[in-house]
Amino acid sequence: MAEIKAEPFPLRLDRDAVALIVIDMQRDFTEEGGFGASLGNDVARVAKIVPDVKRLIEGFRAAGLPVIHTMECHRPDLSDLPRAKRERGSPRLRIGDEGPMGRVLIAGEPGTAILPELAPLKGETVIEKPGKGAFYATPLDYILKERRIVQLVFAGVTTEVCVQTTMREANDRGYECLLVEEATESYFPEFKAATMAMIRAQGAIVGWTAHLADVLKGIA
Ligand code: TIU
């Protein structure tokens, strides 16, 4: 057990029952020519967290704790892409269209890949997810329960979309969730701030938030 300095109060982490979940650190959300940019977002904002996400991943690896990666992506035949998701908004490129980094958000395409600096190591679990939440239509809950993991530390993008959705899904399934402030980012600074605040409000109604240095100190 290690006590992590966190908000709204410290969290005791059980080394035998914790995993890091790195959400969607894919080129499609962090580089020009990808899905995030096609929606009109400034992707450089979220790309800035890569060094801190790397430090967090390396801290978990060094401590011998599991690291799980997720990727938002769809099958090449689009059979797992709801029409409502494909047709939403007016992006320059829709999911499945051919873009400068291959077909947008399609499994196996260059733009869909996790950033090379944060690439999963052999043996680390990678969850391909068709939704914003990582529990919807994936084996994540089964995998965590098999490994008796009950505490989840979260990093990744974007804070209020895939990260928050997954944290809420996890919270309802009984996991204790902690979001690392420097290791998550949004295209909208005000949405990140609001998400951090609403997660820890009301006595950690969704979970805890903590700073990277405190998490690294706690797991070392
Ligand atoms: N658009 C946006 O903020 N996010 C996504 O579409 N996916 C993720 O957050 N991964």
Boltz pocket constraint, residues with backbone or C-beta under 6 A from the ligand:
constraints:
  - pocket:
      binder: B
      contacts: [[A, 23], [A, 24], [A, 29], [A, 36], [A, 39], [A, 72], [A, 132], [A, 157], [A, 158], [A, 159], [A, 161], [A, 162], [A, 163], [A, 187]]
      max_distance: 6.0
